[in-house]
Amino acid sequence: MKEVEERRMAETLQRRLREVREKRRMSIKELAEASGLSVSQLYRLEKGERPHVAAITLAHIARALNTSLDYLVGLKDE
């Protein structure tokens, strides 16, 4: 059950990260600069190639996108 929940959360993150970034009209490069992360890290997150992400990494992304961490991982719907 835990694996299913983790997979669902990772899929939600993947989808919402891209949706919010595009809604904000940001390129991956712009998000990388705003969040302090690398383009490759963000690319792998959007492609679902990184199922486990540190909370601090997610916090940097959420802050750069001006959204909540809860929304990005599917705990809340904005």
Residue frames as a rotation matrix with the C-alpha (Angstrom) as fourth column:
MET 1
0.567 0.824 0.000 0.00
0.824 -0.567 0.000 0.00
0.000 0.000 -1.000 0.00
LYS 2
0.421 -0.488 -0.765 2.81
0.182 -0.781 0.598 2.41
-0.889 -0.391 -0.240 0.86
GLU 3
-0.635 -0.705 0.315 4.47
0.414 0.034 0.910 1.82
-0.652 0.708 0.270 -2.53
VAL 4
-0.123 0.695 0.709 1.24
0.974 -0.052 0.220 2.61
0.190 0.717 -0.670 -4.35
GLU 5
0.790 0.425 -0.442 0.83
0.548 -0.812 0.200 5.83
-0.274 -0.400 -0.874 -2.39
GLU 6
0.029 -0.875 -0.484 4.44
0.134 -0.476 0.869 6.86
-0.991 -0.090 0.104 -3.03
ARG 7
-0.665 -0.243 0.706 4.07
0.685 0.179 0.707 6.15
-0.298 0.954 0.047 -6.75
ARG 8
0.321 0.875 0.363 0.85
0.929 -0.366 0.060 8.19
0.186 0.318 -0.930 -6.89
MET 9
0.706 -0.117 -0.699 2.53
0.290 -0.852 0.435 11.10
-0.647 -0.510 -0.568 -5.12
ALA 10
-0.396 -0.918 -0.034 5.53
0.251 -0.143 0.957 10.95
-0.883 0.370 0.287 -7.48
GLU 11
-0.452 0.319 0.833 3.22
0.891 0.108 0.441 10.95
0.051 0.941 -0.333 -10.51
THR 12
0.679 0.722 -0.130 1.28
0.733 -0.675 0.078 13.89
-0.031 -0.148 -0.988 -9.10
LEU 13
0.299 -0.675 -0.674 4.52
0.162 -0.661 0.733 15.80
-0.941 -0.328 -0.088 -8.50
GLN 14
-0.641 -0.568 0.516 5.65
0.551 0.128 0.825 15.09
-0.535 0.813 0.231 -12.04
ARG 15
-0.104 0.711 0.695 2.39
0.951 -0.134 0.280 16.33
0.292 0.690 -0.662 -13.56
ARG 16
0.791 0.517 -0.327 1.87
0.603 -0.750 0.273 19.35
-0.104 -0.413 -0.905 -11.31
LEU 17
-0.005 -0.876 -0.482 5.45
0.399 -0.444 0.802 20.54
-0.917 -0.188 0.352 -11.52
ARG 18
-0.759 -0.272 0.592 5.17
0.635 -0.110 0.764 20.82
-0.142 0.956 0.256 -15.28
GLU 19
0.143 0.923 0.356 1.64
0.910 -0.264 0.319 22.29
0.388 0.279 -0.878 -15.15
VAL 20
0.724 0.120 -0.680 2.57
0.515 -0.750 0.415 25.02
-0.460 -0.650 -0.605 -12.67
ARG 21
-0.328 -0.918 -0.222 5.84
0.404 -0.349 0.845 25.82
-0.854 0.187 0.486 -14.42
GLU 22
-0.673 0.115 0.731 4.05
0.725 -0.098 0.682 26.20
0.150 0.988 -0.018 -17.75
LYS 23
0.465 0.884 -0.038 1.23
0.858 -0.439 0.267 28.21
0.219 -0.157 -0.963 -16.16
ARG 24
0.560 -0.356 -0.748 3.87
0.314 -0.744 0.589 30.60
-0.766 -0.565 -0.305 -14.81
ARG 25
0.985 -0.163 0.062 5.41
0.026 -0.216 -0.976 30.65
0.173 0.963 -0.208 -18.31
MET 26
0.389 -0.893 0.227 8.78
-0.771 -0.181 0.610 29.56
-0.504 -0.413 -0.759 -16.98
SER 27
0.421 -0.388 -0.820 11.29
-0.519 0.638 -0.568 27.46
0.744 0.665 0.068 -18.83
ILE 28
0.818 -0.228 -0.529 13.11
0.500 0.738 0.454 24.70
0.286 -0.635 0.717 -16.98
LYS 29
-0.223 -0.959 0.173 16.21
0.742 -0.283 -0.608 26.89
0.633 -0.007 0.774 -17.15
GLU 30
-0.229 0.207 0.951 14.37
-0.349 -0.930 0.118 29.81
0.909 -0.305 0.285 -15.52
LEU 31
0.833 0.549 0.061 13.01
-0.286 0.335 0.898 27.54
0.473 -0.766 0.436 -12.80
ALA 32
0.454 -0.759 -0.466 16.50
0.783 0.590 -0.197 26.15
0.424 -0.276 0.863 -12.23
GLU 33
-0.479 -0.657 0.582 17.86
0.337 -0.750 -0.569 29.67
0.810 -0.077 0.581 -11.75
ALA 34
0.033 0.601 0.799 15.00
-0.597 -0.629 0.498 30.68
0.802 -0.493 0.337 -9.43
SER 35
0.909 0.416 -0.030 15.18
-0.251 0.604 0.757 27.52
0.333 -0.680 0.653 -7.33
GLY 36
0.205 -0.920 0.334 18.94
-0.958 -0.119 0.260 27.04
-0.199 -0.373 -0.906 -7.21
LEU 37
0.360 -0.029 0.933 18.63
-0.031 0.999 0.043 23.56
-0.932 -0.045 0.358 -8.72
SER 38
-0.740 -0.659 -0.140 20.13
-0.202 0.019 0.979 22.22
-0.642 0.752 -0.147 -11.90
VAL 39
-0.146 0.644 -0.751 18.27
-0.988 -0.132 0.080 21.96
-0.048 0.753 0.656 -15.18
SER 40
-0.547 -0.118 -0.829 18.98
-0.377 0.919 0.118 18.23
0.748 0.377 -0.547 -15.22
GLN 41
-0.969 0.242 -0.054 17.45
0.147 0.385 -0.911 17.74
-0.199 -0.891 -0.409 -11.75
LEU 42
-0.360 0.881 -0.307 14.27
-0.529 -0.464 -0.710 19.49
-0.768 -0.093 0.633 -12.80
TYR 43
-0.226 0.221 -0.949 14.13
-0.931 0.239 0.277 17.70
0.288 0.946 0.151 -16.13
ARG 44
-0.824 -0.142 -0.548 14.38
-0.047 0.982 -0.184 14.31
0.564 -0.126 -0.816 -14.38
LEU 45
-0.811 0.585 -0.029 11.65
0.026 -0.014 -1.000 15.31
-0.585 -0.811 -0.004 -11.93
GLU 46
-0.143 0.793 -0.592 9.29
-0.829 -0.423 -0.367 16.31
-0.541 0.439 0.717 -14.72
LYS 47
-0.184 0.007 -0.983 9.99
-0.796 0.586 0.153 13.08
0.577 0.810 -0.102 -16.58
GLY 48
0.778 0.553 0.299 9.42
-0.613 0.560 0.558 10.95
0.142 -0.617 0.774 -13.49
GLU 49
0.403 -0.728 -0.555 12.98
0.054 0.624 -0.779 9.69
0.914 0.284 0.291 -13.44
ARG 50
-0.769 -0.619 0.159 13.51
-0.087 -0.144 -0.986 10.75
0.633 -0.772 0.056 -9.82
PRO 51
0.112 0.936 -0.334 10.80
0.316 0.286 0.905 9.20
0.942 -0.206 -0.264 -7.65
HIS 52
0.485 -0.005 -0.874 12.44
0.874 -0.010 0.485 10.15
-0.011 -1.000 0.000 -4.33
VAL 53
0.033 -0.384 0.923 13.10
0.345 -0.862 -0.371 13.83
0.938 0.330 0.104 -3.74
ALA 54
-0.658 -0.344 -0.670 14.38
0.742 -0.145 -0.654 15.57
0.127 -0.928 0.351 -0.62
ALA 55
0.355 0.865 -0.355 11.90
0.917 -0.395 -0.046 17.85
-0.180 -0.310 -0.934 1.11
ILE 56
0.006 -0.420 -0.908 14.29
0.222 -0.885 0.410 20.81
-0.975 -0.204 0.088 0.89
THR 57
-0.919 -0.309 0.244 14.49
0.270 -0.044 0.962 20.35
-0.286 0.950 0.124 -2.89
LEU 58
-0.241 0.924 0.299 10.70
0.911 0.109 0.397 20.38
0.334 0.368 -0.868 -3.14
ALA 59
0.376 0.353 -0.857 10.56
0.721 -0.692 0.032 23.45
-0.582 -0.630 -0.515 -0.92
HIS 60
-0.546 -0.648 -0.531 12.94
0.099 -0.680 0.727 25.33
-0.832 0.344 0.435 -3.23
ILE 61
-0.865 0.278 0.418 10.80
0.469 0.149 0.871 24.40
0.180 0.949 -0.260 -6.24
ALA 62
0.105 0.974 -0.201 7.54
0.989 -0.080 0.128 25.37
0.109 -0.212 -0.971 -4.51
ARG 63
0.148 -0.119 -0.982 8.98
0.463 -0.869 0.175 28.73
-0.874 -0.480 -0.073 -3.47
ALA 64
-0.818 -0.540 -0.197 10.31
0.061 -0.423 0.904 29.45
-0.572 0.727 0.379 -6.97
LEU 65
-0.748 0.600 0.284 6.91
0.483 0.199 0.852 28.59
0.455 0.775 -0.439 -8.47
ASN 66
-0.811 0.436 0.390 5.01
-0.572 -0.731 -0.372 30.53
0.123 -0.524 0.843 -5.80
THR 67
0.234 0.856 -0.462 2.92
-0.491 0.514 0.704 27.49
0.839 0.062 0.540 -4.90
SER 68
0.384 -0.055 0.922 2.64
-0.902 0.188 0.388 25.18
-0.195 -0.981 0.023 -1.93
LEU 69
-0.738 -0.673 -0.054 4.57
-0.675 0.737 0.030 22.01
0.020 0.059 -0.998 -1.38
ASP 70
-0.449 0.668 0.593 1.28
-0.102 0.621 -0.777 20.33
-0.888 -0.410 -0.211 -0.45
TYR 71
0.563 0.668 -0.487 -0.13
-0.543 -0.145 -0.827 21.19
-0.623 0.730 0.281 -3.86
LEU 72
-0.031 -0.663 -0.748 2.90
-0.992 0.110 -0.057 19.90
0.120 0.741 -0.661 -5.77
VAL 73
-0.913 -0.408 -0.016 2.76
-0.401 0.903 -0.154 16.48
0.078 -0.134 -0.988 -4.13
GLY 74
-0.475 0.805 -0.354 -1.02
-0.068 0.368 0.927 16.18
0.877 0.465 -0.120 -4.21
LEU 75
-0.750 0.199 -0.630 -1.89
0.659 0.291 -0.693 16.68
0.045 -0.936 -0.350 -0.55
LYS 76
-0.169 0.694 -0.700 -4.01
0.205 -0.670 -0.713 19.72
-0.964 -0.264 -0.029 -1.43
ASP 77
-0.138 0.194 0.971 -5.81
0.986 -0.071 0.154 21.00
0.098 0.979 -0.181 -4.49
GLU 78
-0.845 -0.236 -0.480 -5.35
0.324 -0.940 -0.108 24.74
-0.426 -0.247 0.870 -4.97
